Amino acid sequence: MKNKKDYVILIVCIVLFFAGCANKKGADNGKQQIGKQTDTSENVQKTSVPTLFIHGYGGGNNSFGRMIKRLEGNHRTKKELVLTVSVAGKVQAKGELTGKENNPSVQVLFEDNKNNEWNQAEWIKNCLEFVGSNYGITQVNLVGHSMGGASTLRYLTTFGEDNNLPKINKFVGIAAPFNDFVELSNGETLDDVLQNGPAIQSERYSDYVNGIDKVSKGMKVMIVAGDVEDGSLSDEAVPVADAVSVVALFQTHGNEVQEKIFYGKAAQHSKLHENTEVDQLVADFLWQ
């Protein structure tokens, strides 16, 4: 009987020992996961400088709305303001800039979302005047997708010298037709475009060349393009050569420029601002 009792006690001790180890391992794993989240958060530099997100042709709330929401979920930014611009250029605001160091995001929406880049450049100017006069903002970042990127560069090369407007610290152009959909010429390579600019320059691109001196050389630039790898060398809408056509222009001007080409189905034109890898790239560029 004694031996049997001792055996039972031994079995119970062994079970409790392994149960304790399992609990400890689970607790340790939990601590590691929390640590990883904390490390990610610590890599983010928080300031009160707003970032304006400008949608593309035919775009709307979802064009950048979901990206901003994902970035909020990763504690990279806080969406504080939505600016809606009428055809007449009047700016209506929803929300407010708090001045907190939370990397505030401002979503810009055009009521006429298929208007030309000249008017959109004026509307971007109106938005910057609005945040400057109403919140005392002196510096911002600009992110534009597709036509929004082209219109943003139109703004920069038209109004960039206006010292009454907030200074542009960083500009991100995502899948923007800077050279008005011009593809590679015969014998031209993507490296040629990146190093020297496009062999064929559209009227839009020529305007950028003529206005580049109005752009601050201190503005940092990130250019993003997509290649769905179907043989078209495009994101199904904008040729890669077109999207990266301004890299050499900015470099020659003296700006610090980075470019990134994404590949595969997730690099399709309208999917680029839904691509979490693009989220990461943009967030790191803006806030690290």
N, C-alpha and C positions, 0 to 999 in steps of 0.2 A: 504493500500500500504506500509505504514511504517513497519507494522508487517511482511509483506511478504519479504521486503528487509532485515530486520534484520535476518530473518530465513535463507535466502540465505547466508548471511555473516557468520552466525554461522556454516552452513554446510561446507563452504569453509575452515574455520579455523580448523575444526575437521579433514578434509582430509589432510591439510598441516601438522598438528600435527603428525598424524600417518605415513605419508610419511617420515617425519623427523626421527621418531623413527626407522623406517625400515632401513633407510640409515645408522643411527648410529650403529644399530645392525650388519649390513653387514660390516661396517668398523671395528667394534670391533672383529668380527669373523676373518677378514683378519689379524688383528694384532695378534690374538692368533695363527693362523697357522704359521705366520712368526716366532713368538716366539718359537714354537715347533721346527722348522727347526734350529733355532739358537742354541737352547739347545742341539740338537743332535750334531751339529758341535763342540760346546764347549767341549763335552765329549771326543773328539778325541785328542790324544796327537800327535803332528806333529814333526817328526824328519827327519834327512837326511839318516837314516839307511835303506838300500834297503831290500826288501823282494823278494826272488827268488821263483817263482812258477814252479813246475816240474810235467809234465803230466805223465799219466800212460801208460801201455802197449797199443800200437797202437794209442796213443793219438796224438793230433796236436794242431793247433792254437785255436780251439774252446774249448779244454779241460779246460783251465783256462781263455781263452780270454774273455768269456762272464762274468765270475765272476769278473774279474778285471774291466771290463767295468761298471758293476753294482756298484762296490765299488767306482769307480771314480765318478759315478753319485751321490753317497751319500757323496761325498767329504771326503772319508776315505783315498784315495791313489791317486797317479798320475802315470800312466804307462809311463815310460821314456825309457825303453830299452827292446829289444828282442834279445836274444842270441841263435843262431842256431849252433848246434854242429854236425860236420860231423862224419862219421864212423871212420875216422882217428883221431878224437879228436880235430880238428881245430875249433876254435870259431869264428863265424862271427857275427858282431853286427849291429843292426839297431836302431838308436836313440843314446842317451847318457845320462849319469847320470849328473844332473846339480849341485848337491850339495845342492839343496834347501830343506828346511824342509817341504816336502809335502808327506812324507811316500812313497817314490818312489817304484814302482813295476817293477820287471824284469821278463819277461816271458822266460823260458828256453824251447827250442824245440830240440828234437833229430831227425836228418834226418833218422836214422835207429831207428824207434820208437818201434821196437820189439826185440831189442838187450837185452843181459843179464844184470843183476844187477851189475856185476863186472865192465863191461865196462861203464855202466851208472854212477857208482860211480866215475870212472876216469873222465868222462865227466863233472860231477858236480864239481869235483876238478878243472878242467880246467876253468870252468866258474868263480869260485871263484878266481883263479889266475888272470884271465882276469880283473875282476873288481878291484882287489887289485892293480895290476900293472898299469892299465890305469887310474884309478880314485882315487887311494889312499884309497880305502875302507878298513876299519879295522874290521867292524862288520856287520853282516847281519842276516836276518831271513830266514828260509827255510820252504816252504809249499809243500808237495808232496801228490798227489792223487794216490791210488792203487800202481802199480809197482813203481811209482815215490816216494812214501813214503818208500817202502822197499829199493829202491836204495839209497835214502837219508840216511837212517839209516846204510846201508852198507858203505856209505861214512864216516859217523860219527864214526863208529866202526873200520874203516881202517885208516883214515887220520886225525882223530880228535885231535891228539897230535901235529900236524904240526903247529908250531907257526908262520910260514911264510904265513899262509893262514888266511883270515878273521875269527874272532871269531863268533861262532853261538850263537846268543842271545836266539832265540826261534825257536822251531820246531813244525810244525803241520803235523800230519799224518792222512790223510782222507781215510778210507776204504782200508787200506794197508794190504796185506797178509804177515804180519811179521812172522807168523809161517807156511808159505807155504801152506795155505788152510786147516790146521788141524782143525777138528771140536772138540766139546766136547767129552771126553771119557765117557764110561759107568759110571754113578754115579757122574760124575763131573758136577759142576754147574758154572755158569758165575761168581758168587761171589768167587768161589775157584780160578778161573783164575785171577781175579782182585787182589786177596790177595796174591796168591802164585805163579802165573805164570802157564803155561799149564802143564798138567801131561805128555803129549807126546810132546817132543821137536823135531822139524824138524832140518835138518842140517843147514838150514838158521838161525833158532832161536839160535842154539848152537853157531854159529859163532858170533851172536850178544852178547851172554853171554861172550864169550871169548874176545871180543873186547870192552866191555862196559867201561873198565877203561880208554879208549882213549877219551871218551866223557866227556866234561866239566860238572861238577856237577852244575855249575851256569846256565846251559841252561834250560830254561823253556819249558815244553812239553804239547801239547794238542793232544789227540788221539780221533778221531771221527770214529764211526761205524754206520752202517745202518741195520735195521731189517724191512723187508717189511711185516712182520706179516702174512706170508703164512704157518707158521709151520716149516720152514727150519732154523730159527734162523740165517738168513743171509740177505745180501742185493741182493741176487740172484747170487752173484759171490763170495764174501768173507764172511765166517762165522763171526758172531759177536765175538765169542771167539778168532778167529784168529786176527781180527783187534785190539782187546784190550789186546792181549797176552803180550805186552811189558810194560804195565802199572806197574806191580809189579817189573819188571826188572829195570825200571827207578827209581822207588821209593826206592828200595833196594840200588841202586847206590847213592842216595842222591839228585836226581833231583826233582824239584817241578813239579808235574804231575796233569793234569786234563783230565777227559775222559767224553765223551758225546755220547749217543746212540740215534739216530733218528729213528722214527717209521713211518710206512705207505708207501704208494706208492712213495712219494717224497724222501724216504730213499733208493730207488733202487740205485745200484752201480754207474751208470753213471749219475744219477740225483742228487747225493749228492752235486756235485760242481755247480749244477744249482738251488739248494735249497736256498731261501733267508734267511731261518733260519740258515743255515750253514754259509752263508755270514756274518750274524750278529755275530755269535759265533766266527768265525775266526777274524773278524775285531776287536771285543772287546778284544780278546786275544792278538792280535798283537799291537793294537794301543790305548789301554786305560790304 
